[in-house]
Structures are given as C-alpha cells and as structure tokens.
C-alpha cells in the first residue's frame, strides 16, 4: 500500500535513522582521518627544534662530527616520519605535498650539504628551512582544520536534513492524520452516545481511510439494525398493546354476555369492540333457530344494521356458509354441536384478516354461543320449574277439589234418585237437575284444568307440543285438525310457549265441546311487524252471542293469558261461517331488540 500510514511513518523513521547513522559514520570517518593530524603537527614542529639544535652543534668548534651526524640522521628520520608522510595527499599538486617537497628540497639541497661539510660553516640557511617548516606546520594545521570544518559541515547538513524530515513528518501528521483522526473520534463519540448518523468524508487509501470506511459501514449497519430494532420494539409493543386490547375485549365480552338476554345491547357493544380492535368490519351477527332458513335476529356495526351482502329473508346461504359473497370472513356460532347462527366479518380485498384477527373473531363467536347456550339452559330450567310447579298444583287439585267434586256428584245423584222416588215437586227436581249439570260442568272443567297442568313441554319446543295436542284432540272427537306452524325462525320464551299452547288447547276444547265443527285449522305465523299471529278457525255453528258469557268457551281464561303475553285476543265469526280465535302478541325477544333490529325485517 503506497499511501499506507505505517509505510510513510516507517519511511520517515528509516530516513531519520539513516541520517543519524550517516552522521555518526561520517563523523567516525572524518575523526579517523584526522587522528594523525596532531602527531604530524607535533612532528613537523619538532623539525624546527632539531634544525636549531643542529645549528647549535654545528657552530661549536669542538662539536663532534659524530653528534652532528646523529642529529642529521634524526632530522632526516623526522622528515621521513610516517606521522608526516601519512598526512600527505594522493594528489602531487596538493599544497601540503608541494610544501613538504619544498622542505625536503631545502634540507637536501641547501642545509644538509653544508652541515655535512668539514669545519664550521660560516653561515647556514636554517632560518629559511625553519620558515619552510613553519609553512608546513601551518599547512598541516589548515588540513586538520579543514577536516574539522568538513565534519561540522557534514553534521550540520545531516542535522538540517533530520530536522527537515522531522518537520515534514510533523506536517504530514498534522495535515493528513490529525484531522481525519479527530473526525473519527467525533464520529465514534457520537456513536457511543447512540447517534449513528455521523459519517466521515476521509477516503484516502491508507489505514485511516480503511478505518473511516469501516466506521461508516459500521454506522450504516448499526443504523439499519437500530432502525430494525426500533421497528421490532414498536411491533412488539403494538403486539402487546393489541394483546392487551384483545384480552380486554374478551374480558368485557365474557362479562357483558354472561346472563345477558338474547339481543341485549351488550351484543352490539361486543360487536363494536370487536370491530374497533381488529380494524376490520362491519361485523354482523345473525342468530337463527336450529335448522331454520331465516335469521330471527341480526345485529351489525353498520348504522342501518344491514350489510351490503345481506339478502334477508333469504338467509340460508349465510347460515350454511354456501354463499358466494367475497371478502367476508364467516364463523359459525355453535356450542356442543348446536348451531345458533353465524358471525360475519367484512374486510378489504387488499387487507385480508390475519391469524390473530381470525382467532379473536372465533373466540368472540364461541363466547356468544356459550352465552346463548347458558341463556337457553336457564330458560329450560325455568320451564322445567314451571312444569314441576304445575304438576304439583295438578296433584293437589286432584287430591282435594277433584275428590270433593266427585263426592258431590255422587251425593247429587243420590238426592235426585231419592227425590224422584218420593215424588218430589217439579221445582225441586229442576233445582237438582241444575245442580247436577253445574257439578258436571265444574268437574269437567277441573279435569281439563288437571290435564292442562299435567301437560309437558318437551325439549323439541312449542311445535312438538302443538302436534301432540292436535293428535290428542283428533282422538277425542270426530274432528279434522290441520296445523300450520311457521315459527321456526322465531324463538319464544318458555312462558310465551306455555301460554300460547294453553290458549290453543282452550280454543280446541271449545271447538270439540260446543262448535259442532267438522274441520279446524291452527296456524302460527309472524307479520311484518314481527308480531306472532295465532289463529284457530273452525267451520262450526259460530259464537251465537255467547262469546262474552264467562261460562262458555273459557274466553275469560284465554283473555287473561293473552294479557299476560302483552297481546290481544279476538273472537270473530267469518262471513263463510264458523268461529276464528285470533291471538296477537309481540315476543319478548322482539320487544327487547326493537331498537337494534333492522326496521321492516321479519324476525
């Protein structure tokens, strides 16, 4: 990597080390070369002393020629000393070489021949020789000083280069390393505090560039991870909130539906809460009787309670799940194998319901089915309690009043026989006859009342009880009976079923005993207002003006039963003859759901 920081730092350090080694090596070399300069200068300076000593020896008359020769030899050895010749340059034209040759020439040509001559020479050119030696010493000194100056210059150059290299390295460090490093430290500090938006613009091909790209990539990754983490936390939080809302909806639904009558406003609140939590809808609840083709109750979160796909009263496709309506999620409302209706959830084609929404709808449907099952269970318990109470009353009447009437009938029969045997007055016999007829009528009504009290309502409901009643009255008289039951879709309360059955039985009893009819038709249906219409029509002799007499046809009892149903009982004589008993009443379920049912829809 040519722009690597480590390479450049190593190159700068190598340059500094190289300059330092060069400085030390050059100093060693120069010092090594200047090591003999002092000896050469000393040796050259000794030539002057030797020259003067030789001059002194030569000028003494008694000087021994042997001592002179020794001094001459010593001077020549000094001239040829390696201390001096070793400092000579290789270049013959060097000033030091020329000066040395001048001193040698001065010695060999002028001074030594005279000193070797016999006798005492008059004059010797010692001064000239000494001057030449002084010049040689000066030249040696200059040579030594030049070496020292060269070493100074060399070291100065090396020091300048070293400082320049150091300053260049510091400059590069200040301009190329410190700013991006400071930027990186700033980005790292922001990342340490959780801010991953910082990016560095340094993009050189070095370690800092690689570190910058790595930190930028790391911040990008951390930003994505942090964003994903925030999204996941938000999703988990939303999921927890949705779970809490779901649990709250289930809790409120279980609390509101527990014991609530069918069609109560609690059902609508549950549907509205379900639509609010799921974000889908409208939500529609259709309730129906088992195997019924029409729904008797429809509740919806739409303002008009009528979803777009509704085809009422043709409810069979929705109830059976065979409808071709798209974008509607259907959940059957059933409990223990018994079907109570269907819960319908509309949704957009772009956003079908998710698994948790489907699970919530199914759970709500199960709660509604459980509530309906419990409600019907309570109604069945009340019906059984009512039947048990009526059975107790029937036993009490049979054991008390029926026995007393039977005894009175026996006594009246004895009284009538005795009156006839004793020739009683005609008025007395008439009174006895009336008394006997009254007792017979009272006894007959009591027996019918006992039969009524002993009547049982099976689990099959009102239709089965009416069918059994029709078969009973067919067996009791020569009467053709036809039952037209159209209340499969209209649930009645146990009290309403009992009173309806008793009114029908009372009307059929009157037909059998008083109408002299051959045919009779019993029909049960509902009108457009949701009211139940019960009609018992025969082809007998008609009312004959006796409809208001309390002892005929049991009209008072039927009126009282109709009043207990908050209904109305009417007796008519059709134009074609016979008698028609009409009962109209609004079922309790319809009264309670008038505000929530679709206007104009037949339950």
Secondary structure, 3 states (H helix, E strand, C coil): CCCCHHHHHHHHHHHHHHHHHHHHHHHHHHHHHCCCHHHHHHHHHHHHHHHHHHHHHHHCCCCCHHHHHHHHHHHHHHHCCHHHHCCCCCCCCCHHHHHHHHHHHHHHHHHHHHHHCCCCCCCCCHHHHHHHHHHHHHHHHHHHHHHHHHHHHHHHHHHHHHHHHHHHHHHHHHHHHHHHHHHHHHHHHHHHCCCCCCCCCCCCCCHHHHHHHHHHHHHHHHHHHHHHHHHHHHHHHHHHHHHHHHHHHHHHHHHHHCCCCCCCHHHHHHHHHHHHHHCCCCEEEEEECCCCCCEEEEEECCCCCCCCCCCCCCCHHHHHCCCCCCCEEEEEEEECCEEEEEEEEECCCCCCCCHHHHHHHHHHHHHHHHHHHHHHHHHHHHHHHHHHHHHHHHHHHHHHHHHHHHHHHHHHHHHHHHHHHCCCCHHHHHHHHHHHHHHHHHHHHHHHHHHHHCCCCCCCCHHHHHHHHHHHHHHHCCCEEEEEECCCCCCCCHHHHHHHHHHHHHHHHHHHHHHCCCEEEEEEEECCCCEEEEEEEECCCCCCCCCCCCCCCCHHHHHHHHHHCCCEEEEECCCCCCEEEEEEEECHHHHHCCCCCCCCCCC
